[in-house]
């Protein structure tokens, strides 16, 4: 796909992807994509990442049901970062059961958890 | 600083930092930080990154005047990504003179430029 030609993947073949709620603008997570996952994300209009820990494609929501429908895809001035605007099914992007992965806020010298767990991960992942 | 102990930098000593407009929620850019730049960002309450191309600290806005005042700092569930909410001085984060670096939107098979240049980079950088 010519669309992907200008996109710059790093030395590991990966590109960081920022994921944002298309309605509220809340940043939900940052995940990594390889060329194949970006191609599939565009094709399926549903987020597919590359799991660096599991070393394989990660079809977001495969287990949890918390899939992300693509509303828009952007790249930046250097073509080395992706921004996805998504509809987050279930309202939970994080494996901790929170809406966003960015729930730890720096308050003074401490990282405080500032977002509630919407659903117990044990219930999400069975 | 104990605050930085739990933060996980990659094998190159870097961590990706998402930068978001604290008022509108618009994602402005993604930049990289090393430990020193994160420490200085917290201390100065102004964004300091690490330039991978120039291989040195990058005091954002040093040349352009487009500094970023820190409104909030978050880390994610894995402690391997930073999210900054900032006040973008001059309303321009991108070196192309646009507000956000994410001005290329995928429309069909093409990346279309969907944001206007607010200020000519020649005027910004002299």
gemmi code that builds the backbone of each chain (N, CA, C; Angstrom):
import gemmi

chains = {
    "A": [
        ("UNK", (0.852, -1.206, 0.000), (0.000, 0.000, 0.000), (0.889, 1.258, 0.000)),
        ("UNK", (0.702, 2.095, -1.002), (1.510, 3.311, -1.137), (1.378, 4.231, 0.075)),
        ("UNK", (0.203, 4.158, 0.695), (-0.084, 4.995, 1.854), (1.004, 4.880, 2.914)),
        ("UNK", (1.591, 3.702, 3.009), (2.545, 3.455, 4.101), (3.983, 3.777, 3.725)),
        ("UNK", (4.198, 4.119, 2.463), (5.571, 4.327, 1.994), (6.307, 5.432, 2.737)),
        ("UNK", (5.612, 6.520, 3.017), (6.287, 7.653, 3.653), (6.419, 7.500, 5.175)),
        ("UNK", (5.711, 6.526, 5.716), (5.743, 6.346, 7.172), (7.084, 5.745, 7.590)),
        ("UNK", (7.673, 6.359, 8.604), (9.012, 5.933, 9.026), (8.939, 5.059, 10.273)),
        ("UNK", (9.267, 3.812, 10.092), (9.341, 2.889, 11.214), (10.764, 2.927, 11.756)),
        ("UNK", (10.915, 2.657, 13.046), (12.251, 2.750, 13.661), (13.097, 1.518, 13.323)),
        ("UNK", (14.253, 1.416, 13.937), (15.176, 0.321, 13.613), (14.621, -1.057, 13.972)),
        ("UNK", (13.573, -1.061, 14.804), (12.922, -2.322, 15.155), (11.678, -2.550, 14.288)),
        ("UNK", (11.459, -1.640, 13.338), (10.294, -1.762, 12.456), (9.014, -1.271, 13.100)),
        ("UNK", (9.159, -0.432, 14.128), (7.981, -0.005, 14.884), (7.780, 1.514, 14.835)),
        ("UNK", (6.550, 1.923, 15.114), (6.218, 3.351, 15.203), (5.269, 3.535, 16.385)),
        ("UNK", (5.483, 4.580, 17.199), (4.562, 4.810, 18.322), (3.236, 5.374, 17.824)),
        ("UNK", (2.166, 4.910, 18.425), (0.828, 5.370, 18.048), (0.095, 5.885, 19.276)),
        ("UNK", (-0.243, 7.151, 19.220), (-1.023, 7.774, 20.284), (-2.491, 7.501, 19.993)),
        ("UNK", (-3.227, 7.118, 21.022), (-4.633, 6.778, 20.830), (-5.491, 7.726, 21.662)),
        ("UNK", (-6.392, 8.400, 20.964), (-7.174, 9.459, 21.592), (-8.665, 9.198, 21.391)),
        ("UNK", (-9.444, 9.452, 22.428), (-10.901, 9.349, 22.315), (-11.388, 10.416, 21.333)),
        ("UNK", (-12.087, 9.996, 20.297), (-12.448, 10.943, 19.225), (-13.446, 11.995, 19.694)),
        ("UNK", (-14.188, 11.700, 20.760), (-15.190, 12.666, 21.220), (-14.625, 13.621, 22.269)),
        ("UNK", (-13.983, 13.067, 23.292), (-13.549, 13.892, 24.425), (-12.125, 14.415, 24.261)),
        ("UNK", (-11.355, 13.805, 23.370), (-9.955, 14.207, 23.211), (-9.045, 13.592, 24.261)),
        ("UNK", (-9.603, 12.826, 25.183), (-8.755, 12.196, 26.207), (-7.756, 11.235, 25.563)),
        ("UNK", (-6.491, 11.328, 25.993), (-5.484, 10.392, 25.495), (-5.653, 9.082, 26.253)),
        ("UNK", (-5.881, 8.015, 25.512), (-6.208, 6.732, 26.132), (-4.984, 5.862, 26.379)),
        ("UNK", (-4.050, 5.864, 25.443), (-2.888, 4.979, 25.547), (-1.872, 5.333, 24.478)),
        ("UNK", (-0.699, 4.771, 24.633), (0.270, 4.773, 23.550), (0.612, 3.316, 23.269)),
        ("UNK", (0.535, 2.943, 22.005), (0.881, 1.569, 21.635), (1.815, 1.621, 20.440)),
        ("UNK", (2.376, 0.479, 20.099), (3.332, 0.416, 18.994), (2.741, -0.359, 17.833)),
        ("UNK", (3.112, 0.053, 16.641), (2.652, -0.627, 15.428), (3.853, -1.018, 14.583)),
        ("UNK", (3.752, -2.163, 13.934), (4.662, -2.432, 12.827), (3.882, -2.158, 11.535)),
        ("UNK", (4.510, -2.349, 10.415), (3.878, -2.000, 9.139), (2.593, -2.807, 8.944)),
        ("UNK", (2.667, -4.071, 9.287), (1.519, -4.948, 9.110), (0.337, -4.506, 9.980)),
        ("UNK", (0.625, -4.115, 11.209), (-0.479, -3.711, 12.100), (-1.104, -2.398, 11.633)),
        ("UNK", (-0.287, -1.492, 11.098), (-0.844, -0.240, 10.577), (-1.694, -0.523, 9.333)),
        ("UNK", (-1.183, -1.421, 8.502), (-1.931, -1.792, 7.299), (-3.293, -2.399, 7.679)),
        ("UNK", (-3.274, -3.283, 8.665), (-4.513, -3.936, 9.099), (-5.468, -2.950, 9.783)),
        ("UNK", (-4.896, -2.016, 10.540), (-5.717, -1.000, 11.203), (-6.488, -0.187, 10.172)),
        ("UNK", (-5.790, 0.191, 9.096), (-6.435, 0.966, 8.031), (-7.479, 0.105, 7.318)),
        ("UNK", (-7.103, -1.123, 7.036), (-7.999, -2.020, 6.291), (-9.266, -2.357, 7.089)),
        ("UNK", (-9.042, -2.716, 8.377), (-10.164, -3.163, 9.210), (-10.922, -2.010, 9.855)),
        ("UNK", (-10.303, -0.819, 9.841), (-10.861, 0.334, 10.567), (-11.085, 0.000, 12.045)),
        ("UNK", (-10.171, -0.790, 12.557), (-10.166, -1.188, 13.965), (-8.692, -1.344, 14.366)),
        ("UNK", (-8.357, -0.919, 15.584), (-6.945, -0.832, 15.964), (-6.276, -2.191, 16.101)),
        ("UNK", (-5.138, -2.310, 15.433), (-4.263, -3.477, 15.557), (-2.866, -2.953, 15.881)),
        ("UNK", (-2.275, -3.451, 16.951), (-0.943, -2.994, 17.349), (0.047, -4.143, 17.254)),
        ("UNK", (1.296, -3.821, 17.644), (2.297, -4.869, 17.748), (2.722, -4.930, 19.210)),
        ("UNK", (2.547, -6.054, 19.828), (2.924, -6.215, 21.234), (4.421, -6.495, 21.325)),
        ("UNK", (5.151, -5.570, 21.937), (6.601, -5.747, 22.065), (6.934, -6.849, 23.059)),
        ("UNK", (6.072, -7.065, 24.061), (6.349, -8.120, 25.050), (6.018, -9.498, 24.480)),
        ("UNK", (4.907, -9.586, 23.769), (4.507, -10.888, 23.221), (5.092, -11.149, 21.834)),
        ("UNK", (5.690, -10.072, 21.274), (6.336, -10.168, 19.954), (5.408, -10.688, 18.871)),
        ("UNK", (4.182, -10.154, 18.871), (3.246, -10.531, 17.806), (2.155, -9.480, 17.662)),
        ("UNK", (1.391, -9.575, 16.604), (0.287, -8.648, 16.384), (-0.678, -8.711, 17.568)),
        ("UNK", (-1.192, -7.541, 17.906), (-2.107, -7.439, 19.030), (-3.400, -6.817, 18.513)),
        ("UNK", (-4.389, -7.678, 18.329), (-5.700, -7.199, 17.897), (-6.413, -6.654, 19.129)),
        ("UNK", (-6.319, -5.341, 19.302), (-6.844, -4.685, 20.504), (-8.303, -5.076, 20.743)),
        ("UNK", (-8.568, -5.577, 21.947), (-9.935, -5.934, 22.298), (-10.278, -7.388, 22.020)),
        ("UNK", (-9.308, -8.110, 21.473), (-9.521, -9.519, 21.107), (-10.042, -10.341, 22.290)),
        ("UNK", (-9.397, -10.108, 23.465), (-9.825, -10.833, 24.675), (-10.908, -10.084, 25.435)),
        ("UNK", (-10.673, -8.782, 25.587), (-11.522, -7.961, 26.461), (-12.827, -7.519, 25.801)),
        ("UNK", (-12.837, -7.526, 24.475), (-13.977, -6.952, 23.760), (-13.867, -5.436, 23.600)),
        ("UNK", (-12.831, -4.859, 24.232), (-12.676, -3.402, 24.189), (-11.937, -2.966, 22.922)),
        ("UNK", (-12.576, -3.212, 21.805), (-11.987, -2.845, 20.519), (-12.065, -1.334, 20.327)),
        ("UNK", (-11.258, -0.861, 19.386), (-11.222, 0.579, 19.086), (-11.563, 0.788, 17.617)),
        ("UNK", (-12.695, 1.411, 17.378), (-13.090, 1.748, 16.005), (-12.385, 3.024, 15.580)),
        ("UNK", (-11.809, 2.980, 14.401), (-11.021, 4.119, 13.916), (-11.935, 5.229, 13.377)),
        ("UNK", (-11.723, 6.425, 13.899), (-12.469, 7.583, 13.394), (-11.581, 8.459, 12.522)),
        ("UNK", (-10.284, 8.492, 12.824), (-9.342, 9.256, 11.998), (-7.927, 8.782, 12.309)),
        ("UNK", (-7.077, 8.886, 11.287), (-5.664, 8.533, 11.434), (-4.818, 9.706, 10.941)),
        ("UNK", (-3.863, 10.100, 11.770), (-2.958, 11.192, 11.413), (-1.513, 10.705, 11.529)),
        ("UNK", (-0.620, 11.379, 10.797), (0.791, 11.224, 11.096), (1.383, 12.612, 11.313)),
        ("UNK", (2.554, 12.656, 11.885), (3.109, 13.962, 12.259), (4.071, 14.497, 11.191)),
        ("UNK", (4.650, 15.630, 11.473), (5.513, 16.337, 10.514), (6.704, 15.485, 10.078)),
        ("UNK", (7.171, 14.613, 10.938), (8.315, 13.760, 10.602), (7.901, 12.374, 10.110)),
        ("UNK", (6.613, 12.133, 10.065), (6.073, 10.822, 9.644), (6.593, 9.674, 10.501)),
        ("UNK", (6.900, 9.974, 11.761), (7.419, 8.901, 12.626), (6.595, 8.703, 13.897)),
        ("UNK", (5.380, 9.240, 13.882), (4.415, 8.957, 14.950), (3.023, 8.922, 14.316)),
        ("UNK", (2.177, 8.056, 14.853), (0.784, 7.955, 14.389), (-0.134, 8.461, 15.499)),
        ("UNK", (-1.205, 9.114, 15.105), (-2.255, 9.508, 16.054), (-3.565, 8.908, 15.568)),
        ("UNK", (-4.172, 8.101, 16.423), (-5.477, 7.524, 16.105), (-6.556, 8.216, 16.914)),
        ("UNK", (-7.626, 8.601, 16.258), (-8.816, 9.022, 17.000), (-9.795, 7.873, 16.918)),
        ("UNK", (-10.211, 7.397, 18.076), (-10.986, 6.158, 18.113), (-12.254, 6.276, 18.942)),
        ("UNK", (-13.179, 5.373, 18.637), (-14.316, 5.140, 19.522), (-13.944, 3.927, 20.365)),
        ("UNK", (-13.803, 4.141, 21.671), (-13.372, 3.076, 22.566), (-14.583, 2.280, 23.051)),
        ("UNK", (-14.759, 1.096, 22.522), (-15.881, 0.253, 22.936), (-15.712, -0.140, 24.412)),
        ("UNK", (-16.760, -0.037, 25.176), (-16.731, -0.376, 26.601), (-16.186, 0.747, 27.470)),
        ("UNK", (-15.663, 1.797, 26.817), (-15.141, 2.947, 27.570), (-13.906, 2.629, 28.400)),
        ("UNK", (-13.247, 1.523, 28.083), (-12.059, 1.092, 28.838), (-10.946, 0.750, 27.850)),
        ("UNK", (-9.859, 1.526, 27.909), (-8.708, 1.224, 27.041), (-7.631, 0.457, 27.801)),
        ("UNK", (-7.552, 0.674, 29.117), (-6.422, 0.181, 29.915), (-6.675, -1.223, 30.473)),
        ("UNK", (-5.605, -2.002, 30.531), (-5.729, -3.373, 31.050), (-5.992, -3.399, 32.557)),
        ("UNK", (-5.862, -2.211, 33.204), (-6.179, -2.126, 34.637), (-7.681, -1.908, 34.863)),
        ("UNK", (-8.433, -1.781, 33.767), (-9.873, -1.568, 33.887), (-10.261, -0.100, 33.953)),
        ("UNK", (-9.283, 0.761, 33.696), (-9.560, 2.206, 33.667), (-9.785, 2.663, 32.227)),
        ("UNK", (-10.410, 3.840, 32.111), (-10.662, 4.359, 30.765), (-9.349, 4.566, 30.023)),
        ("UNK", (-8.441, 5.338, 30.667), (-7.164, 5.680, 30.044), (-6.008, 5.033, 30.790)),
        ("UNK", (-4.940, 4.750, 30.075), (-3.718, 4.249, 30.719), (-3.005, 5.345, 31.513)),
        ("UNK", (-3.326, 6.601, 31.232), (-2.627, 7.714, 31.889), (-3.395, 8.159, 33.141)),
        ("UNK", (-3.390, 7.312, 34.152), (-4.152, 7.596, 35.362), (-3.252, 7.974, 36.530)),
        ("UNK", (-1.944, 8.015, 36.308), (-1.028, 8.389, 37.381), (-0.529, 9.810, 37.143)),
        ("UNK", (-0.916, 10.700, 38.029), (-0.599, 12.122, 37.886), (0.471, 12.504, 38.901)),
        ("UNK", (1.404, 13.311, 38.449), (2.445, 13.780, 39.352), (1.882, 14.896, 40.242)),
        ("UNK", (1.805, 14.608, 41.545), (1.333, 15.595, 42.516), (2.449, 15.757, 43.533)),
        ("UNK", (3.074, 16.925, 43.531), (4.283, 17.096, 44.342), (5.340, 16.139, 43.837)),
        ("UNK", (5.845, 15.291, 44.729), (6.872, 14.318, 44.313), (6.305, 12.932, 44.024)),
        ("UNK", (4.985, 12.812, 44.109), (4.385, 11.476, 44.017), (3.460, 11.313, 42.825)),
        ("UNK", (3.426, 10.094, 42.316), (2.494, 9.739, 41.262), (1.223, 9.244, 41.926)),
        ("UNK", (0.145, 10.002, 41.787), (-1.116, 9.625, 42.418), (-2.083, 9.061, 41.390)),
        ("UNK", (-2.759, 8.003, 41.773), (-3.760, 7.414, 40.894), (-5.001, 8.294, 40.939)),
        ("UNK", (-5.376, 8.849, 39.792), (-6.456, 9.843, 39.791), (-7.683, 9.400, 38.985)),
        ("UNK", (-7.698, 8.139, 38.561), (-8.862, 7.669, 37.803), (-9.342, 6.357, 38.391)),
        ("UNK", (-10.628, 6.184, 38.385), (-11.199, 4.993, 39.015), (-11.181, 3.790, 38.062)),
        ("UNK", (-11.128, 2.628, 38.701), (-11.258, 1.378, 37.947), (-12.732, 1.194, 37.617)),
        ("UNK", (-13.032, 1.135, 36.341), (-14.421, 0.994, 35.901), (-14.866, -0.464, 36.024)),
        ("UNK", (-13.948, -1.362, 35.695), (-14.281, -2.791, 35.738), (-13.057, -3.571, 36.205)),
        ("UNK", (-13.257, -4.496, 37.118), (-12.169, -5.334, 37.627), (-11.539, -6.130, 36.474)),
        ("UNK", (-10.216, -6.029, 36.325), (-9.544, -6.775, 35.246), (-9.878, -8.272, 35.257)),
        ("UNK", (-10.116, -8.834, 36.442), (-10.473, -10.267, 36.518), (-11.777, -10.540, 35.765)),
        ("UNK", (-12.668, -9.544, 35.811), (-13.933, -9.679, 35.090), (-13.740, -9.479, 33.585)),
        ("UNK", (-12.767, -8.596, 33.266), (-12.525, -8.304, 31.849), (-11.873, -9.492, 31.149)),
        ("UNK", (-10.855, -10.053, 31.844), (-10.054, -11.072, 31.165), (-10.391, -12.508, 31.590)),
        ("UNK", (-11.306, -12.612, 32.576), (-11.827, -13.930, 32.980), (-10.806, -14.786, 33.705)),
    ],
    "B": [
        ("UNK", (16.140, 12.218, 42.235), (14.746, 12.461, 42.608), (13.969, 11.135, 42.610)),
        ("UNK", (13.370, 10.800, 43.747), (12.640, 9.532, 43.861), (11.501, 9.419, 42.857)),
        ("UNK", (10.967, 10.591, 42.511), (9.845, 10.650, 41.566), (10.139, 9.875, 40.286)),
        ("UNK", (11.403, 9.877, 39.893), (11.762, 9.298, 38.595), (12.141, 7.821, 38.680)),
        ("UNK", (12.189, 7.302, 39.917), (12.650, 5.920, 40.082), (11.799, 4.893, 39.361)),
        ("UNK", (10.488, 5.108, 39.402), (9.621, 4.093, 38.805), (9.462, 4.261, 37.291)),
        ("UNK", (9.914, 5.377, 36.774), (9.775, 5.636, 35.337), (10.751, 4.765, 34.550)),
        ("UNK", (10.223, 4.111, 33.521), (11.030, 3.168, 32.753), (11.498, 3.787, 31.438)),
        ("UNK", (12.783, 4.025, 31.374), (13.377, 4.514, 30.138), (13.790, 3.301, 29.306)),
        ("UNK", (13.809, 3.465, 27.983), (14.129, 2.331, 27.108), (15.639, 2.067, 27.071)),
        ("UNK", (16.047, 1.168, 26.212), (17.469, 0.781, 26.156), (18.386, 1.921, 25.751)),
        ("UNK", (17.782, 2.975, 25.175), (18.573, 4.147, 24.810), (18.466, 5.237, 25.884)),
        ("UNK", (17.798, 4.893, 26.990), (17.623, 5.862, 28.075), (16.533, 6.884, 27.795)),
        ("UNK", (15.613, 6.533, 26.909), (14.580, 7.494, 26.492), (13.173, 7.002, 26.795)),
        ("UNK", (12.253, 7.963, 26.861), (10.837, 7.647, 27.052), (10.022, 8.581, 26.153)),
        ("UNK", (9.008, 8.044, 25.457), (8.183, 8.924, 24.628), (7.256, 9.783, 25.484)),
        ("UNK", (7.111, 11.030, 25.063), (6.249, 11.966, 25.789), (5.223, 12.559, 24.844)),
        ("UNK", (3.978, 12.309, 25.152), (2.877, 12.879, 24.396), (2.604, 14.267, 24.961)),
        ("UNK", (2.414, 15.233, 24.089), (2.202, 16.612, 24.540), (0.830, 17.071, 24.067)),
        ("UNK", (0.028, 17.487, 25.029), (-1.369, 17.797, 24.756), (-1.692, 19.207, 25.236)),
        ("UNK", (-2.457, 19.956, 24.454), (-2.928, 21.269, 24.869), (-3.856, 21.106, 26.077)),
        ("UNK", (-3.529, 21.770, 27.170), (-4.265, 21.522, 28.427), (-5.705, 22.011, 28.355)),
        ("UNK", (-5.991, 22.946, 27.432), (-7.361, 23.477, 27.352), (-8.211, 22.702, 26.352)),
        ("UNK", (-7.681, 22.533, 25.142), (-8.496, 21.947, 24.072), (-8.353, 20.433, 23.986)),
        ("UNK", (-7.297, 19.885, 24.591), (-7.061, 18.444, 24.483), (-6.382, 18.048, 23.186)),
        ("UNK", (-6.131, 19.006, 22.310), (-5.463, 18.679, 21.043), (-4.072, 18.099, 21.318)),
        ("UNK", (-3.738, 17.016, 20.631), (-2.396, 16.449, 20.751), (-1.465, 17.275, 19.860)),
        ("UNK", (-0.449, 17.848, 20.462), (0.428, 18.789, 19.756), (1.635, 18.103, 19.120)),
        ("UNK", (2.209, 17.143, 19.825), (3.439, 16.517, 19.338), (3.769, 15.299, 20.186)),
        ("UNK", (4.699, 14.516, 19.695), (5.331, 13.504, 20.527), (6.829, 13.792, 20.513)),
        ("UNK", (7.409, 13.844, 21.702), (8.845, 14.085, 21.794), (9.441, 13.054, 22.740)),
        ("UNK", (10.768, 13.012, 22.786), (11.440, 12.031, 23.625), (12.147, 12.718, 24.778)),
        ("UNK", (12.193, 12.046, 25.897), (12.885, 12.575, 27.065), (13.909, 11.559, 27.554)),
        ("UNK", (15.040, 12.064, 28.041), (15.891, 11.209, 28.857), (15.630, 11.603, 30.329)),
        ("UNK", (16.287, 10.962, 31.236), (16.007, 11.194, 32.650), (16.259, 12.662, 33.029)),
        ("UNK", (17.342, 13.192, 32.502), (17.705, 14.570, 32.812), (16.642, 15.547, 32.290)),
        ("UNK", (16.128, 15.306, 31.098), (15.136, 16.228, 30.546), (13.818, 16.146, 31.315)),
        ("UNK", (13.469, 14.947, 31.780), (12.250, 14.824, 32.583), (12.438, 15.524, 33.937)),
        ("UNK", (13.605, 15.350, 34.514), (13.917, 16.008, 35.777), (13.821, 17.535, 35.622)),
        ("UNK", (14.391, 18.053, 34.547), (14.377, 19.496, 34.313), (12.964, 20.011, 33.993)),
        ("UNK", (12.204, 19.198, 33.271), (10.824, 19.583, 32.959), (10.027, 19.772, 34.246)),
        ("UNK", (10.206, 18.838, 35.172), (9.492, 18.918, 36.456), (9.997, 20.121, 37.258)),
        ("UNK", (11.289, 20.279, 37.290), (11.902, 21.359, 38.073), (11.519, 22.741, 37.526)),
        ("UNK", (11.650, 22.901, 36.205), (11.414, 24.210, 35.578), (9.939, 24.471, 35.292)),
        ("UNK", (9.117, 23.403, 35.335), (7.714, 23.487, 34.917), (7.593, 24.034, 33.497)),
        ("UNK", (8.559, 23.656, 32.701), (8.595, 24.026, 31.285), (9.226, 22.842, 30.541)),
        ("UNK", (8.720, 22.535, 29.352), (9.127, 21.291, 28.681), (10.575, 21.313, 28.200)),
        ("UNK", (11.284, 20.245, 28.573), (12.636, 19.990, 28.092), (12.653, 18.565, 27.544)),
        ("UNK", (13.095, 18.414, 26.295), (13.131, 17.096, 25.683), (14.567, 16.686, 25.403)),
        ("UNK", (14.699, 15.506, 24.777), (16.010, 15.082, 24.300), (15.907, 14.932, 22.790)),
        ("UNK", (16.691, 15.660, 22.078), (16.679, 15.599, 20.622), (17.512, 14.404, 20.162)),
        ("UNK", (16.850, 13.435, 19.530), (17.561, 12.251, 19.057), (18.451, 12.580, 17.863)),
        ("UNK", (18.059, 13.572, 17.065), (18.889, 13.923, 15.903), (20.111, 14.740, 16.333)),
        ("UNK", (19.902, 15.668, 17.253), (21.034, 16.508, 17.694), (21.795, 15.892, 18.869)),
        ("UNK", (21.197, 14.812, 19.419), (21.836, 14.095, 20.532), (22.169, 14.993, 21.710)),
        ("UNK", (21.226, 15.857, 22.072), (21.411, 16.707, 23.255), (20.064, 17.193, 23.779)),
        ("UNK", (20.083, 17.772, 24.967), (18.864, 18.313, 25.546), (18.283, 19.362, 24.615)),
        ("UNK", (16.965, 19.372, 24.560), (16.243, 20.303, 23.695), (15.285, 21.104, 24.578)),
        ("UNK", (15.691, 22.330, 24.861), (14.840, 23.216, 25.644), (13.795, 23.797, 24.692)),
        ("UNK", (12.630, 23.168, 24.686), (11.568, 23.513, 23.737), (11.277, 25.018, 23.778)),
        ("UNK", (11.344, 25.645, 22.613), (11.048, 27.077, 22.518), (12.270, 27.966, 22.668)),
        ("UNK", (13.421, 27.339, 22.871), (14.661, 28.085, 23.067), (14.903, 29.068, 21.916)),
        ("UNK", (14.711, 28.586, 20.691), (14.916, 29.444, 19.514), (13.639, 30.177, 19.129)),
        ("UNK", (12.531, 29.425, 19.113), (11.271, 29.945, 18.576), (10.504, 30.811, 19.569)),
        ("UNK", (10.801, 30.660, 20.844), (9.992, 31.321, 21.874), (8.727, 30.535, 22.202)),
        ("UNK", (8.478, 29.454, 21.456), (7.264, 28.661, 21.661), (7.457, 27.644, 22.782)),
        ("UNK", (7.667, 28.167, 23.970), (7.873, 27.297, 25.126), (6.546, 26.668, 25.553)),
        ("UNK", (6.643, 25.620, 26.339), (5.458, 24.915, 26.822), (5.457, 24.919, 28.343)),
        ("UNK", (4.497, 25.632, 28.925), (4.357, 25.643, 30.374), (3.599, 24.393, 30.814)),
        ("UNK", (4.134, 23.739, 31.819), (3.542, 22.472, 32.271), (2.316, 22.724, 33.149)),
        ("UNK", (1.219, 22.101, 32.777), (0.007, 22.174, 33.586), (-0.222, 20.873, 34.352)),
        ("UNK", (0.216, 19.762, 33.779), (0.098, 18.472, 34.470), (1.005, 17.458, 33.792)),
        ("UNK", (1.479, 16.509, 34.599), (2.322, 15.430, 34.081), (1.724, 14.100, 34.532)),
        ("UNK", (1.572, 13.194, 33.584), (1.045, 11.864, 33.877), (2.031, 10.799, 33.377)),
        ("UNK", (1.951, 9.618, 33.973), (2.590, 8.473, 33.343), (1.538, 7.377, 33.201)),
        ("UNK", (1.842, 6.388, 32.389), (0.818, 5.376, 32.094), (0.968, 4.138, 32.985)),
        ("UNK", (0.130, 3.160, 32.745), (0.060, 1.963, 33.582), (1.389, 1.206, 33.628)),
        ("UNK", (2.163, 1.297, 32.556), (3.459, 0.599, 32.498), (4.631, 1.504, 32.877)),
        ("UNK", (4.334, 2.744, 33.166), (5.376, 3.728, 33.507), (6.421, 3.895, 32.398)),
        ("UNK", (5.993, 3.656, 31.163), (6.953, 3.787, 30.061), (6.525, 4.799, 28.995)),
        ("UNK", (5.571, 5.642, 29.345), (5.191, 6.768, 28.495), (4.806, 7.932, 29.408)),
        ("UNK", (5.121, 9.141, 28.965), (4.757, 10.355, 29.702), (3.694, 11.107, 28.908)),
        ("UNK", (2.757, 11.719, 29.630), (1.790, 12.618, 29.004), (1.910, 13.979, 29.678)),
        ("UNK", (2.189, 14.987, 28.886), (2.263, 16.356, 29.403), (1.030, 17.120, 28.957)),
        ("UNK", (0.396, 17.822, 29.884), (-0.619, 18.798, 29.492), (0.035, 20.159, 29.619)),
        ("UNK", (0.040, 20.901, 28.539), (0.818, 22.139, 28.496), (0.009, 23.328, 28.002)),
        ("UNK", (0.504, 24.491, 28.369), (0.054, 25.725, 27.730), (1.100, 26.043, 26.664)),
        ("UNK", (0.674, 26.014, 25.417), (1.600, 26.227, 24.303), (1.712, 27.717, 24.000)),
        ("UNK", (2.813, 28.325, 24.383), (3.026, 29.753, 24.108), (3.111, 29.971, 22.594)),
        ("UNK", (2.429, 30.986, 22.103), (2.424, 31.300, 20.677), (1.448, 30.457, 19.874)),
        ("UNK", (0.856, 29.439, 20.531), (-0.115, 28.584, 19.839), (0.481, 27.745, 18.728)),
        ("UNK", (1.797, 27.591, 18.737), (2.485, 26.832, 17.680), (3.456, 25.841, 18.329)),
        ("UNK", (3.188, 24.551, 18.146), (4.111, 23.530, 18.669), (5.046, 23.020, 17.582)),
        ("UNK", (4.581, 23.034, 16.334), (5.308, 22.357, 15.249), (6.331, 23.275, 14.571)),
        ("UNK", (7.438, 22.670, 14.174), (8.494, 23.447, 13.504), (8.070, 23.903, 12.107)),
        ("UNK", (6.936, 23.379, 11.612), (6.416, 23.821, 10.319), (5.566, 25.090, 10.461)),
        ("UNK", (5.400, 25.550, 11.696), (4.606, 26.756, 11.940), (3.136, 26.475, 12.178)),
        ("UNK", (2.817, 25.187, 12.326), (1.432, 24.808, 12.626), (1.256, 24.590, 14.126)),
        ("UNK", (-0.008, 24.627, 14.557), (-0.272, 24.417, 15.977), (0.220, 23.041, 16.423)),
        ("UNK", (-0.231, 22.013, 15.723), (0.110, 20.632, 16.076), (0.971, 20.000, 14.995)),
        ("UNK", (1.812, 19.066, 15.396), (2.605, 18.299, 14.431), (1.741, 17.302, 13.665)),
        ("UNK", (0.564, 17.001, 14.194), (-0.294, 15.985, 13.556), (-1.271, 16.651, 12.593)),
        ("UNK", (-0.747, 17.164, 11.505), (-1.589, 17.888, 10.542), (-1.819, 17.088, 9.270)),
        ("UNK", (-1.292, 15.877, 9.196), (-1.491, 15.035, 8.014), (-2.501, 13.937, 8.332)),
        ("UNK", (-3.647, 14.039, 7.694), (-4.747, 13.112, 7.957), (-4.885, 12.132, 6.802)),
        ("UNK", (-5.140, 10.893, 7.135), (-5.343, 9.892, 6.088), (-6.749, 10.034, 5.521)),
        ("UNK", (-6.822, 10.400, 4.240), (-8.103, 10.537, 3.544), (-8.024, 9.622, 2.330)),
        ("UNK", (-8.795, 8.557, 2.366), (-8.654, 7.528, 1.329), (-7.268, 6.921, 1.458)),
        ("UNK", (-6.506, 6.978, 0.370), (-5.152, 6.419, 0.400), (-4.084, 7.487, 0.614)),
        ("UNK", (-4.511, 8.736, 0.801), (-3.547, 9.839, 0.835), (-3.498, 10.555, 2.176)),
        ("UNK", (-2.317, 11.049, 2.490), (-2.150, 11.881, 3.673), (-2.357, 13.328, 3.247)),
        ("UNK", (-3.442, 13.928, 3.741), (-3.748, 15.304, 3.350), (-3.402, 16.260, 4.481)),
        ("UNK", (-2.827, 17.378, 4.122), (-2.507, 18.395, 5.104), (-3.794, 19.132, 5.468)),
        ("UNK", (-4.178, 19.056, 6.733), (-5.495, 19.589, 7.114), (-5.403, 20.760, 8.101)),
        ("UNK", (-4.202, 21.255, 8.344), (-4.080, 22.389, 9.273), (-3.226, 23.470, 8.623)),
        ("UNK", (-3.611, 24.692, 8.892), (-2.901, 25.792, 8.228), (-1.612, 26.157, 8.966)),
        ("UNK", (-0.689, 26.721, 8.187), (0.538, 27.266, 8.763), (0.172, 28.618, 9.386)),
        ("UNK", (0.413, 28.722, 10.693), (0.072, 29.962, 11.403), (1.157, 31.006, 11.176)),
        ("UNK", (2.390, 30.535, 11.154), (3.517, 31.456, 10.977), (4.596, 30.772, 10.144)),
        ("UNK", (5.138, 31.498, 9.178), (6.199, 30.967, 8.323), (7.410, 30.585, 9.180)),
        ("UNK", (7.892, 29.356, 9.040), (9.048, 28.919, 9.828), (10.253, 29.867, 9.691)),
        ("UNK", (10.389, 30.494, 8.523), (11.488, 31.460, 8.341), (11.378, 32.622, 9.314)),
        ("UNK", (10.126, 32.990, 9.596), (9.915, 34.075, 10.569), (10.145, 33.588, 11.999)),
        ("UNK", (9.825, 32.301, 12.205), (9.974, 31.751, 13.560), (11.448, 31.588, 13.920)),
        ("UNK", (12.207, 31.032, 12.956), (13.582, 30.663, 13.276), (14.624, 31.650, 12.734)),
        ("UNK", (14.154, 32.660, 12.000), (15.049, 33.748, 11.562), (16.003, 33.359, 10.465)),
    ],
}
model = gemmi.Model(1)
for chain_id, residues in chains.items():
    chain = gemmi.Chain(chain_id)
    for i, (resn, *xyz) in enumerate(residues, 1):
        res = gemmi.Residue()
        res.name, res.seqid = resn, gemmi.SeqId(i, " ")
        for name, pos in zip(("N", "CA", "C"), xyz):
            atom = gemmi.Atom()
            atom.name, atom.element = name, gemmi.Element(name[0])
            atom.pos, atom.b_iso = gemmi.Position(*pos), 0.0
            res.add_atom(atom)
        chain.add_residue(res)
    model.add_chain(chain)
structure = gemmi.Structure()
structure.add_model(model)
structure.setup_entities()
